[in-house]
Amino acid sequence: MVHRHPETRHEATPPSVGIIANPSSGRDVRRLLGWASVFPMSEKIHVVLRLLSALGSLGVGQVWMAPDAAGIATRVREALDAARRHRPMPELRLLDLRVHDDVRDSERAAAALAAHGVRLIAVLGGDGTHRAVAAHCGAVPLATLSTGTNNAFAQLREATLVGIAAALYASGRVDEALGLRTNKRLRLLGEGVDEIALVDVCVSRELARGARAVGSADDLSDIYVSFAEPQQIGLSAIAGLTHPVSRDDPFGVHVRLGPGRVLHAPLLPGVLQPVSIAAVQRLLPGRWAPVTLTRGTIAIDGERHVEFDAHQRLHVALDLQGPRSIAVERILRHAAQQGLLFDEPGPWPVA
């Protein structure tokens, strides 16, 4: 494997990075049902600045950022002027997009950043935000930053470390084979329906979408997950505490709720809810599982998106070729082993 120092990389245009920060993440109705932390705007701004500082220190010269209704991007750009007096910071350019203050902002920003040719897109948000970006960014990999209520897909990491890993990948010092991981995803297909989920698809007897965020399992009949880890919080925790499946396992899990053993699952921060489990089976890639409920709604990555009735035949399948993301821990471990962060790269000699 060849690792290139940024000075030796020759490209027509220098590598650039994109950033999408959802101002509404971490502020939904589920905070009224539990004791989840609120992610304030000031901290989101600081997260972006820490990310930019790491990128700039390691040679990323240009960053594109999506505008937002709360003015996060504008305030970050203002803070950069003062920060440049003390440390190297990249040039920040804002996308020319109309802001709607809904999921369309993340979707349109992802498509625009992909068109600009960015090497990766850093996303600040929860599972819903990452899903929206993943559905519209094409083959551009994601650097995930957890700022939502349920953060199963985006693991909790310090933005500085994410920025280091992102810069090493964007500048070509690690290649795709080492620097990227391919994530699983779920597909929901049927008449007039073609949706993806990064974490879970939950079938509910609730007849109207109402408040989109789902904080209770009372009306759920089935849960399909691409992965589910015991340390997660949210609907996928039901699978994670029943039959754990890792991000690297080549299968998912289908949990059918109904009369059976009762599990006490953390569906919200500070809230354990009894859930009755009737059956559990593995979800294998390429095999379409029919939705047997004849009427209700379907939540995708924690939010209700689809209403259906008996005239629609819906199916769920696992896809192993989902969005790619920056493998932060793997990159940082490799950087330490190969001495990539020294002025003169090379392993540290150990006697």
Summary of the structure (lengths in Angstrom):
residues: 351
radius of gyration: 21.0
end to end distance: 24.9
largest distance: 71.4
contacts: 1212
relative contact order: 0.15
helix: 26%
strand: 30%
